Amino acid sequence: MAIVTEAQIIKVLQKYNPWRRNPDAIKAETKPHKRVVDYEALKAAEHPAIRQFSVLSGARRAGKTTVL
């Protein structure tokens, strides 16, 4: 026997999920974000003097993999 029903859990989750409250928020939140680092990484990758390697360093969880 569950202390909380599935319907109660769904009700709470819908309350805290802005995409359920406002479906238009999905469109606003899922737009791609253009960042300076994206352009800089592409410029370094296409640079004629850089032959084999580029090092992308930064803090943990800063989005390095996303840039790649």
N, CA, C and O atoms as CSV, one atom per row, in Angstrom:
chain,resi,resn,atom,element,x,y,z
A,1,MET,N,N,0.841,-1.185,0.000
A,1,MET,CA,C,0.000,0.000,0.000
A,1,MET,C,C,0.886,1.248,0.000
A,1,MET,O,O,1.768,1.395,0.846
A,2,ALA,N,N,0.640,2.132,-0.950
A,2,ALA,CA,C,1.443,3.346,-1.086
A,2,ALA,C,C,0.907,4.450,-0.188
A,2,ALA,O,O,-0.301,4.587,0.002
A,3,ILE,N,N,1.821,5.228,0.354
A,3,ILE,CA,C,1.430,6.367,1.186
A,3,ILE,C,C,0.907,7.496,0.307
A,3,ILE,O,O,-0.034,8.200,0.675
A,4,VAL,N,N,1.522,7.657,-0.848
A,4,VAL,CA,C,1.137,8.694,-1.799
A,4,VAL,C,C,0.690,7.996,-3.083
A,4,VAL,O,O,1.352,7.077,-3.565
A,5,THR,N,N,-0.416,8.434,-3.617
A,5,THR,CA,C,-0.921,7.813,-4.848
A,5,THR,C,C,-0.199,8.390,-6.065
A,5,THR,O,O,0.431,9.446,-5.995
A,6,GLU,N,N,-0.306,7.680,-7.165
A,6,GLU,CA,C,0.319,8.132,-8.404
A,6,GLU,C,C,-0.296,9.453,-8.868
A,6,GLU,O,O,0.407,10.314,-9.396
A,7,ALA,N,N,-1.581,9.609,-8.675
A,7,ALA,CA,C,-2.261,10.848,-9.069
A,7,ALA,C,C,-1.730,12.039,-8.265
A,7,ALA,O,O,-1.592,13.138,-8.801
A,8,GLN,N,N,-1.436,11.825,-6.998
A,8,GLN,CA,C,-0.895,12.907,-6.169
A,8,GLN,C,C,0.511,13.287,-6.626
A,8,GLN,O,O,0.863,14.467,-6.642
A,9,ILE,N,N,1.299,12.309,-6.991
A,9,ILE,CA,C,2.655,12.583,-7.477
A,9,ILE,C,C,2.598,13.387,-8.769
A,9,ILE,O,O,3.335,14.360,-8.929
A,10,ILE,N,N,1.730,12.987,-9.689
A,10,ILE,CA,C,1.595,13.698,-10.966
A,10,ILE,C,C,1.124,15.120,-10.740
A,10,ILE,O,O,1.587,16.039,-11.415
A,11,LYS,N,N,0.216,15.316,-9.806
A,11,LYS,CA,C,-0.286,16.655,-9.502
A,11,LYS,C,C,0.845,17.561,-9.002
A,11,LYS,O,O,0.936,18.719,-9.408
A,12,VAL,N,N,1.696,17.042,-8.132
A,12,VAL,CA,C,2.809,17.828,-7.608
A,12,VAL,C,C,3.823,18.112,-8.713
A,12,VAL,O,O,4.318,19.233,-8.825
A,13,LEU,N,N,4.135,17.107,-9.526
A,13,LEU,CA,C,5.096,17.313,-10.605
A,13,LEU,C,C,4.600,18.338,-11.621
A,13,LEU,O,O,5.381,19.150,-12.118
A,14,GLN,N,N,3.317,18.303,-11.927
A,14,GLN,CA,C,2.762,19.277,-12.868
A,14,GLN,C,C,2.806,20.683,-12.291
A,14,GLN,O,O,2.961,21.658,-13.028
A,15,LYS,N,N,2.671,20.788,-10.991
A,15,LYS,CA,C,2.706,22.097,-10.338
A,15,LYS,C,C,4.080,22.742,-10.483
A,15,LYS,O,O,4.176,23.956,-10.666
A,16,TYR,N,N,5.139,21.950,-10.403
A,16,TYR,CA,C,6.492,22.479,-10.453
A,16,TYR,C,C,7.110,22.454,-11.843
A,16,TYR,O,O,8.240,22.911,-12.015
A,17,ASN,N,N,6.412,21.942,-12.821
A,17,ASN,CA,C,6.942,21.872,-14.178
A,17,ASN,C,C,6.348,23.018,-15.005
A,17,ASN,O,O,5.161,22.989,-15.330
A,18,PRO,N,N,7.158,24.020,-15.347
A,18,PRO,CA,C,6.621,25.174,-16.090
A,18,PRO,C,C,6.119,24.794,-17.477
A,18,PRO,O,O,5.266,25.487,-18.031
A,19,TRP,N,N,6.628,23.716,-18.042
A,19,TRP,CA,C,6.189,23.304,-19.369
A,19,TRP,C,C,4.776,22.779,-19.326
A,19,TRP,O,O,4.072,22.837,-20.334
A,20,ARG,N,N,4.339,22.269,-18.198
A,20,ARG,CA,C,2.954,21.804,-18.057
A,20,ARG,C,C,2.009,22.977,-17.813
A,20,ARG,O,O,0.870,22.975,-18.281
A,21,ARG,N,N,2.487,23.972,-17.082
A,21,ARG,CA,C,1.647,25.141,-16.803
A,21,ARG,C,C,1.476,26.000,-18.042
A,21,ARG,O,O,0.392,26.523,-18.300
A,22,ASN,N,N,2.554,26.146,-18.814
A,22,ASN,CA,C,2.536,27.030,-19.969
A,22,ASN,C,C,3.213,26.323,-21.147
A,22,ASN,O,O,4.439,26.369,-21.255
A,23,PRO,N,N,2.461,25.678,-22.023
A,23,PRO,CA,C,3.075,24.955,-23.145
A,23,PRO,C,C,3.910,25.842,-24.062
A,23,PRO,O,O,4.805,25.341,-24.742
A,24,ASP,N,N,3.642,27.137,-24.098
A,24,ASP,CA,C,4.440,28.041,-24.923
A,24,ASP,C,C,5.862,28.194,-24.381
A,24,ASP,O,O,6.767,28.602,-25.109
A,25,ALA,N,N,6.056,27.865,-23.103
A,25,ALA,CA,C,7.388,27.951,-22.517
A,25,ALA,C,C,8.326,26.939,-23.144
A,25,ALA,O,O,9.539,27.146,-23.145
A,26,ILE,N,N,7.796,25.852,-23.674
A,26,ILE,CA,C,8.628,24.841,-24.318
A,26,ILE,C,C,9.353,25.458,-25.503
A,26,ILE,O,O,10.551,25.237,-25.678
A,27,LYS,N,N,8.653,26.218,-26.304
A,27,LYS,CA,C,9.267,26.843,-27.477
A,27,LYS,C,C,10.358,27.827,-27.068
A,27,LYS,O,O,11.422,27.870,-27.685
A,28,ALA,N,N,10.096,28.612,-26.036
A,28,ALA,CA,C,11.076,29.604,-25.593
A,28,ALA,C,C,12.302,28.946,-24.977
A,28,ALA,O,O,13.420,29.419,-25.177
A,29,GLU,N,N,12.112,27.870,-24.236
A,29,GLU,CA,C,13.220,27.219,-23.539
A,29,GLU,C,C,14.067,26.343,-24.445
A,29,GLU,O,O,15.239,26.113,-24.144
A,30,THR,N,N,13.519,25.850,-25.534
A,30,THR,CA,C,14.267,24.916,-26.373
A,30,THR,C,C,14.937,25.568,-27.573
A,30,THR,O,O,15.480,24.876,-28.434
A,31,LYS,N,N,14.903,26.879,-27.635
A,31,LYS,CA,C,15.602,27.564,-28.717
A,31,LYS,C,C,17.104,27.383,-28.518
A,31,LYS,O,O,17.587,27.441,-27.387
A,32,PRO,N,N,17.844,27.166,-29.597
A,32,PRO,CA,C,19.301,27.033,-29.441
A,32,PRO,C,C,19.923,28.360,-29.005
A,32,PRO,O,O,19.530,29.433,-29.462
A,33,HIS,N,N,20.882,28.256,-28.128
A,33,HIS,CA,C,21.563,29.449,-27.620
A,33,HIS,C,C,22.891,29.591,-28.350
A,33,HIS,O,O,23.671,28.642,-28.418
A,34,LYS,N,N,23.142,30.755,-28.884
A,34,LYS,CA,C,24.409,31.047,-29.549
A,34,LYS,C,C,25.339,31.673,-28.515
A,34,LYS,O,O,25.005,32.680,-27.890
A,35,ARG,N,N,26.509,31.063,-28.347
A,35,ARG,CA,C,27.472,31.581,-27.384
A,35,ARG,C,C,28.767,31.923,-28.101
A,35,ARG,O,O,29.073,31.343,-29.143
A,36,VAL,N,N,29.515,32.842,-27.561
A,36,VAL,CA,C,30.779,33.256,-28.145
A,36,VAL,C,C,31.736,32.068,-28.220
A,36,VAL,O,O,32.485,31.929,-29.187
A,37,VAL,N,N,31.710,31.220,-27.206
A,37,VAL,CA,C,32.639,30.091,-27.166
A,37,VAL,C,C,32.418,29.149,-28.349
A,37,VAL,O,O,33.371,28.528,-28.822
A,38,ASP,N,N,31.195,29.031,-28.829
A,38,ASP,CA,C,30.923,28.180,-29.991
A,38,ASP,C,C,31.659,28.704,-31.221
A,38,ASP,O,O,32.277,27.933,-31.955
A,39,TYR,N,N,31.591,30.001,-31.440
A,39,TYR,CA,C,32.257,30.598,-32.584
A,39,TYR,C,C,33.782,30.509,-32.448
A,39,TYR,O,O,34.484,30.246,-33.424
A,40,GLU,N,N,34.278,30.729,-31.244
A,40,GLU,CA,C,35.719,30.666,-31.012
A,40,GLU,C,C,36.254,29.252,-31.222
A,40,GLU,O,O,37.331,29.079,-31.791
A,41,ALA,N,N,35.514,28.242,-30.769
A,41,ALA,CA,C,35.939,26.854,-30.957
A,41,ALA,C,C,35.943,26.495,-32.436
A,41,ALA,O,O,36.864,25.823,-32.899
A,42,LEU,N,N,34.953,26.921,-33.173
A,42,LEU,CA,C,34.902,26.658,-34.611
A,42,LEU,C,C,36.044,27.363,-35.332
A,42,LEU,O,O,36.661,26.798,-36.235
A,43,LYS,N,N,36.320,28.594,-34.929
A,43,LYS,CA,C,37.410,29.344,-35.542
A,43,LYS,C,C,38.750,28.651,-35.279
A,43,LYS,O,O,39.589,28.588,-36.177
A,44,ALA,N,N,38.967,28.132,-34.069
A,44,ALA,CA,C,40.210,27.428,-33.749
A,44,ALA,C,C,40.309,26.121,-34.531
A,44,ALA,O,O,41.393,25.743,-34.974
A,45,ALA,N,N,39.182,25.429,-34.703
A,45,ALA,CA,C,39.192,24.152,-35.425
A,45,ALA,C,C,39.477,24.346,-36.908
A,45,ALA,O,O,40.060,23.469,-37.546
A,46,GLU,N,N,39.075,25.477,-37.459
A,46,GLU,CA,C,39.267,25.732,-38.883
A,46,GLU,C,C,40.520,26.547,-39.188
A,46,GLU,O,O,40.787,26.863,-40.348
A,47,HIS,N,N,41.289,26.888,-38.158
A,47,HIS,CA,C,42.474,27.719,-38.337
A,47,HIS,C,C,43.530,26.950,-39.130
A,47,HIS,O,O,43.808,25.795,-38.809
A,48,PRO,N,N,44.126,27.563,-40.162
A,48,PRO,CA,C,45.086,26.837,-41.009
A,48,PRO,C,C,46.382,26.480,-40.288
A,48,PRO,O,O,47.029,25.502,-40.665
A,49,ALA,N,N,46.787,27.237,-39.264
A,49,ALA,CA,C,48.046,26.963,-38.582
A,49,ALA,C,C,47.904,25.833,-37.545
A,49,ALA,O,O,48.898,25.217,-37.162
A,50,ILE,N,N,46.708,25.571,-37.106
A,50,ILE,CA,C,46.479,24.498,-36.136
A,50,ILE,C,C,46.259,23.225,-36.931
A,50,ILE,O,O,45.260,23.097,-37.639
A,51,ARG,N,N,47.176,22.292,-36.819
A,51,ARG,CA,C,47.125,21.120,-37.684
A,51,ARG,C,C,46.361,19.945,-37.083
A,51,ARG,O,O,45.437,19.426,-37.709
A,52,GLN,N,N,46.729,19.526,-35.890
A,52,GLN,CA,C,46.170,18.278,-35.395
A,52,GLN,C,C,45.335,18.424,-34.139
A,52,GLN,O,O,44.313,17.750,-34.009
A,53,PHE,N,N,45.727,19.273,-33.220
A,53,PHE,CA,C,45.079,19.293,-31.911
A,53,PHE,C,C,44.658,20.694,-31.515
A,53,PHE,O,O,45.320,21.679,-31.843
A,54,SER,N,N,43.570,20.759,-30.821
A,54,SER,CA,C,43.144,21.959,-30.111
A,54,SER,C,C,42.780,21.521,-28.705
A,54,SER,O,O,42.155,20.477,-28.520
A,55,VAL,N,N,43.159,22.296,-27.730
A,55,VAL,CA,C,42.849,21.971,-26.341
A,55,VAL,C,C,41.735,22.887,-25.883
A,55,VAL,O,O,41.834,24.111,-25.969
A,56,LEU,N,N,40.694,22.281,-25.406
A,56,LEU,CA,C,39.569,23.033,-24.857
A,56,LEU,C,C,39.555,22.756,-23.361
A,56,LEU,O,O,39.198,21.661,-22.926
A,57,SER,N,N,39.939,23.741,-22.591
A,57,SER,CA,C,40.005,23.548,-21.139
A,57,SER,C,C,39.018,24.480,-20.464
A,57,SER,O,O,38.592,25.488,-21.028
A,58,GLY,N,N,38.672,24.117,-19.254
A,58,GLY,CA,C,37.748,24.948,-18.498
A,58,GLY,C,C,37.312,24.245,-17.224
A,58,GLY,O,O,37.729,23.123,-16.938
A,59,ALA,N,N,36.486,24.910,-16.486
A,59,ALA,CA,C,35.996,24.372,-15.218
A,59,ALA,C,C,35.102,23.162,-15.448
A,59,ALA,O,O,34.568,22.957,-16.538
A,60,ARG,N,N,34.955,22.380,-14.412
A,60,ARG,CA,C,34.064,21.227,-14.504
A,60,ARG,C,C,32.639,21.695,-14.771
A,60,ARG,O,O,32.199,22.716,-14.243
A,61,ARG,N,N,31.927,20.935,-15.597
A,61,ARG,CA,C,30.521,21.170,-15.900
A,61,ARG,C,C,30.276,22.552,-16.512
A,61,ARG,O,O,29.234,23.167,-16.288
A,62,ALA,N,N,31.253,23.025,-17.286
A,62,ALA,CA,C,31.117,24.351,-17.899
A,62,ALA,C,C,30.587,24.295,-19.324
A,62,ALA,O,O,30.295,25.336,-19.913
A,63,GLY,N,N,30.454,23.067,-19.902
A,63,GLY,CA,C,29.898,22.928,-21.237
A,63,GLY,C,C,30.919,22.618,-22.314
A,63,GLY,O,O,30.660,22.847,-23.495
A,64,LYS,N,N,32.086,22.098,-21.923
A,64,LYS,CA,C,33.128,21.799,-22.916
A,64,LYS,C,C,32.660,20.743,-23.904
A,64,LYS,O,O,32.881,20.893,-25.106
A,65,THR,N,N,32.032,19.701,-23.440
A,65,THR,CA,C,31.547,18.657,-24.330
A,65,THR,C,C,30.467,19.185,-25.266
A,65,THR,O,O,30.401,18.784,-26.428
A,66,THR,N,N,29.645,20.059,-24.780
A,66,THR,CA,C,28.589,20.649,-25.610
A,66,THR,C,C,29.210,21.456,-26.738
A,66,THR,O,O,28.714,21.432,-27.864
A,67,VAL,N,N,30.277,22.163,-26.451
A,67,VAL,CA,C,30.954,22.953,-27.470
A,67,VAL,C,C,31.520,22.042,-28.544
A,67,VAL,O,O,31.452,22.346,-29.734
A,68,LEU,N,N,32.087,20.907,-28.103
A,68,LEU,CA,C,32.653,19.964,-29.077
A,68,LEU,C,C,31.569,19.379,-29.932
A,68,LEU,O,O,31.848,18.563,-30.811
